[in-house]
Each structure stands twice: as structure tokens, then as C-alpha cells.
């Protein structure tokens, strides 16, 4: 789950209609200027921004509150549908308005925006929403660990102490409260029904909406599915191995790739890691917060870089070559991948990331002593809600999308979720990584190769959720053009 950067916003609330304006005078609603950059080609006059304030504890109307930053891309067509599309970003802890929303340029969004509003919300604790669960203390310790100095998670305890001093109750920062927030937001905006698109961790939230806040949800699209009953963090090694195996198989079917890397297989990464553990590579890499950062690349950091590269279809073609080169002792090949992936987590609100894991993932992995200690450091009391380990059952129409190269949300997890979704349909994309429609490439302003196919399938599904969309374009997707040297 990858992350994108931003500052923090002050609070107020979104007003969308004359009815909302009437309520504003008595309910404390207030419009705001848009805090995020306007996506390329979008008309700023068609974007409405503001905030909505809700209880920190959804069961308690009185007490602490959270303030959610909201933005709406209005439909551009002459006869828009009443049901908007709610976009739920991944994470946990990733900003939405300054992250996922930036992918929705006028060209990217047009097949969907022509017929419906598109709604974006910075989830509680993230982005421009308040309170912020950002942890600059953790970013500092991460950079020190990159240079081989200290524990990568050394900043969590200080962050937890600061958040506690601000009165933040981390037990209320989880998927269930986010799901309820989003439902309340859509109703506040005046929508009776809505469709939901979830990407990565956002699929977990979308599934939780079906479980805890289903009222108003007309249909759901899950892209890189993370169901609650899957093993999650504890299964990353197995999931990553499967994705790397699929990549190796496709390399073996490519004449240029197999000729250049005839012995490439998942186990080649083990050899590469051994080389870097024997002789770590010390380099300077570009840093978005500083001019450069010193990095000591050992086997562990290289493995993380490969996982990061498997998220991004732009980097996937270079993975066999990088692993092969390092395995043969040319360790300098590790630098480019580490440079490209080392700071993907910079914009993550680490307090939110670990709050979610400590509330609903780590409690079910009793052998995760490291995770339990991190939860203790942050100040999260690990008390598992057994429902967070159970499959979500629903009769709502659900479209699932998945990529064969996904290193953290495998197709098998989508198949697992599908077992209890009676009106579900899974579409498999053979050459995609983490996300098919909403990808890192899209969030960097590029249109991914899979876009025309995936957005066509999504649009057809939303237009008629009772019908089966045509998925023939999936077979036309080209295999990766492997980088060979």
C-alpha cells in the first residue's frame, strides 16, 4: 500500500445545495476553498470543496470530533445520474485529495464524470482532515534507518505520546469508523444512493461499508482487494513470491528476456539479497524532504524496493534485470530501484497506518511480537474485534478487479472475497500490478495502459449493475516490454 504527500488543512464543511445552505445557518456548515491542486484539465468552477465534522466516536454525539476534508468533481454531462461515485483511497493513512484525486484529470475521469459526480474524502486522520495522525517523528527515524542508524520504527513512541497529549483516541481510527464517516458524508451531501470504488486498503473500507454502513450503497468496485478474512500482513512474503513467480514465468515466455536472463526465477532474489548482505551498497539518493539522503542498501532494503517496484507498471519491466544484476555481483543496479521507491511512504499518516493495523490486523497474528510491540509503542490497546477477521457477506452488486503481478493483494484474495458476495464478478488482468484502474502511474499524472479497458468495464458496470459488462479488452493487454541489457 503506497503513499503520497501533502500538508495539513484547517477545518470547515462542504455545502452543496440550497437545502444544505439552509441547514448551514443552524448546523454550522461552512464552505472552504479547495486546499489541493486542481487535477489537470478539470474546471475549478466544477469542483466543490469543504469539510464535514463528525464525532470521533460514532456512538457518541457529544465529545471529541473529527473534521473531514471533502471535494466533489461535478458531473459534466447534460443529464447526470443521481448516484455519484465515491472514491475510497488506499493506505491506511494515504491522503485522498492530494493523492488519488490527482489521477482524475479531465481525460482520465471523462468516461465516468460525464454521467455522475465523483466524490473524494480524506479519511479521518489523513490528508487535510483533522486531527492529523501524521508522524514526522517516524519519518525522521525512517531516514536514519535507511542510513543504517537505529530502529526504523523508533519514532512511533514519540508520535503516540504526542497524539495522546492532543486527546486523540486511537481506538476510534479504524476501518469501521471510516466506513461510517463516509456514509454520513454522502448523506450530508444530499445523496440518497451512491456507488463506491475502493483501491487497495480502500477495498477493505468498501467491504466494511457493506457490513457496517450499507444503507445507500448501490454497488461497489474493488480494485486490488484486501478482504478482512485474508491473512494480510503475515502473508506478504507468500503473496510477493507468487507475484514474482508470475513475472518470472512471463519473462521465460519472452524471447529477449529469457535470452538475457535464462536463469531468472524467484530464488534469484535470494542470491541478490545475499550479495548485498555480504557487501551493502552505500549511496546518496534524492530525497523529497532533503537534498539527498544516505542509504545503506542491504538485502532487506533491496527486497522492499522490489516489492515497491511491483506496485508500479512502469518499474515492473526492469525488475528481472535488476535482480539478475545484483545476484551476479553488480550491486549498483540496486540503486535505481531503491531511489524510485524509498520514499513512497513519506505522505502516509503513520499514526493512522498503525492504528488500523493494531485495531484489526495484528491482533489476529498472535506470533507477531514485533507488531504487538509497535502497537504498544504507539499506545494502541490491542483488543481484537472478532468481526474484523470474518468475511463480509452481501447481495449488493460488486465488481472486482485484480492484477497478476500484485505483490500484496493477490488475485486469490479477490477470489476469497468473492465467495461471500452473491452478486460479485472478478475480472483478472494478467500483466498489472497493484491496482488496475487507479494506479501509481495514474496518480503521477500518466494514463496507464490498462485505463481504457478498466474504465470501460467500470463505466458499463455502473450504468447497469444488473448486467455483465463486456471484459474482452482484458485479453488485448500487452505483456511487459522487459528491460534487457
Helices and strands as residue ranges (DSSP letters): H 18-27, G 44-46, E 47-55, E 65-73, E 84-88, G 100-103, H 106-113, E 118-121, H 136-146, H 156-165, G 170-172, H 175-188, E 194-199, H 201-212, E 217-223, G 232-235, H 236-252, H 255-260, H 267-278, E 281-286, E 292-297, H 299-309, H 313-316, H 319-327, G 331-333, H 334-341, H 350-360, G 362-364, H 369-378, G 386-389, E 397-403, H 411-418, E 424-429, H 440-443, H 451-463, G 472-476
